[in-house]
């Protein structure tokens, strides 16, 4: 039982998975922010083109 607890406490695979998850979350937040900014800029351009055509 003591060896089982020692092995459990020494296992680092869960910490690595959590670190990769945090990196993925950070990247996804950056991607969403960039796409949102580009979408706002494109919306303005399309509105400008639409008003020019009318």
PERANOR-V890859 format. One record per residue. N is the residue number from 0. PSI is psi in degrees with one decimal (none if undefined). NEAR is the number of other C-alpha atoms within 10 Angstrom. D_FIRST is the distance of its C-alpha to the first C-alpha in Angstrom with 1 decimal. Layout:
# PERANOR-V890859
[[N:PSI:NEAR:D_FIRST] [N:PSI:NEAR:D_FIRST]]
This chain:
# PERANOR-V890859
[[0:-38.6:6:0.0] [1:-39.8:7:3.8] [2:-36.3:8:5.4] [3:-44.2:9:5.1] [4:-38.8:9:6.4] [5:-42.1:10:8.7] [6:-39.7:11:9.9] [7:-43.9:10:10.6] [8:-25.8:9:12.5] [9:-12.4:9:14.3] [10:125.8:10:15.6] [11:1.2:10:19.3] [12:-34.2:9:20.6] [13:-39.8:8:20.8] [14:-38.5:10:22.7] [15:-41.7:11:25.1] [16:-39.9:11:25.8] [17:-39.3:11:26.6] [18:-43.5:12:28.9] [19:-37.0:11:30.7] [20:-42.5:12:31.1] [21:-37.3:12:32.7] [22:-42.9:11:35.0] [23:-39.6:12:36.1] [24:-43.1:12:36.8] [25:-44.6:11:38.9] [26:-39.6:12:40.9] [27:-35.1:12:41.6] [28:-41.5:11:42.9] [29:-42.1:12:45.2] [30:-43.7:12:46.4] [31:-41.7:11:47.2] [32:-41.3:12:49.1] [33:-43.8:11:51.1] [34:-38.1:12:52.0] [35:-43.5:12:53.0] [36:-42.4:12:55.3] [37:-39.2:12:56.8] [38:-40.1:12:57.4] [39:-42.5:10:59.2] [40:-42.1:11:61.4] [41:-35.8:12:62.2] [42:-41.1:12:63.1] [43:-41.5:12:65.7] [44:-45.2:12:67.1] [45:-36.2:11:67.5] [46:-40.1:11:69.1] [47:-44.9:11:71.5] [48:-41.4:11:72.4] [49:-42.8:10:72.9] [50:-29.6:9:75.3] [51:-34.6:8:77.2] [52:-24.0:7:77.7] [53:none:5:79.1]]
